[in-house]
């Protein structure tokens, strides 16, 4: 099995694979893929388990979404009111 065989279902999997490649490198990933026992499919979670790693929460969550301008404006108004008191 090779890295191209890893099942990538969504953006979270893409981020997790990129993190995994930075952490251990392609050679270690290929070796872990060859060790997946039985009917374990090449999902990122199975691969991490085989390598004894846990994907950090910040990688799972991804980058924060930008705040809509109307929300930012409302928060600014609330802050201003609070500063007056």
N, C-alpha and C positions, 0 to 999 in steps of 0.2 A: 504494500500500500504506500502511496505517496501523498504529499501535502495537498495536491489537487483533489484527492479523494475525501478530504474532510468535509463534512456536511455543514454548510453555512446557510442558515434559514432566515437570518435577519441582520440588522445593523449591529445588534448586540454581539452576535457571533463574529461579525467582521472585526469589531473592536477587540473582542477577546482573543481572536487569532493573532491580530497584530501585536497585542500585549505579550502573548505567549511566545511569538517569534523573537521579540526583543529580550524576553527573559531567558529563554533556553536555546534559541537558535533552531534552524531547520533540521539539522542532523539529529538532535535530541528528539524533535517532534517525529521525524521519520522512524526512529528507533521505537518510540512509544507506540506509534501506529502499528508497527509489526508485532508488538506485544499484546495488543487488545485481544483478550481471551474470548473464545466461544463466539457467540452471536452478537457481541458488542459492536455496535455500529460506530463509525468514526465521527461522532458528535464532539464538539468542543468539551462538553462536560465529562465525557468518558476519557478523553485525552488528558484533561487536567487531572482527573482522578488517577490515571496511570502514572502521571509524572509527579503526583503528590503535591499539586499546586491548587490554589484557590484564586480565581480571578477577583481582583479587588473590586469593592463596591463602586468606586468612582469610574472604573472601566465599564462595569455593567450598566451604570446609569447613563454614561455619556456626558457630553457637554451640556451645561444648563441652557435652557431655552431663553431667548431674549424676552424681556418684559414688554408687553404691549404699551404703547405710549400713553393710552388713557389710564392704565393702571399706575404707571410711573407718576403721571400728573396728579392723580388722586392721592397717592402716598405723599407726594410733596406738599399737597394742601394739608393733609393731616399733620405732617411734621411741623409745618408753619403754625398751625393752631396750637399744637402742644408746646411750642417754644414760647408762645405768648402768655401761657399760663404760669 
